[in-house]
Amino acid sequence: MSTPSSPQSPAETPCASRRTVLRGAALAGVAGLGAAACDGKTGPKAAAVPTAPVDLGPAADVPVGQARLFREQRLIVSQPVQGQYKAFSAVCTHAGCVADKVDNGKVRCPCHGSEFDVNTGKVLQGPAGDPLPSVPVRSTGGKLIAGPEA
């Protein structure tokens, strides 16, 4: 199951490509020039894991044995067995791109092709070397809540 990408919101600004940043640094001739980190898809890179509780909607939206990508919230949630939910950051550990597809127990990064297991966060295919960070998730009153307790 995958979710479509949403259009870029007006508050998000596109990032400069690596080539643009390098050209700018070369033209400026100044060391230490910086640019906002980019995830390649949705603007400046945000934290990989939520710092506050995030309501993901009905727990029933993640069927047993499947996973769902919550792209806007940058999270992946699976339900390997009835009532047991697992969540991971959807931000790739290689270059910070946000995953775009969940299929056959794998989540895929669109930038360089890394794949991760939806139930463990483990790298299945590089170039990413580190697993996806785990995120606490719970079902409360029929809703999925990810992130730290309030």
Buried (B, 14 or more C-beta within 10 A) or exposed (E): EBEEBEEEEEEEEEBBEEEEBEEEBEEEEEEEEEBEEBBBBBBBBBEBBBEEBBEBBEBEBBEEEBBBBBBBBBBBBBBBEEEEBBBBBBBBBBBBBBBBBBEEBBBBBBBBEBBBBBBBBEBBEEBBEEBBBEBBBBBEEEBBBBBEEE
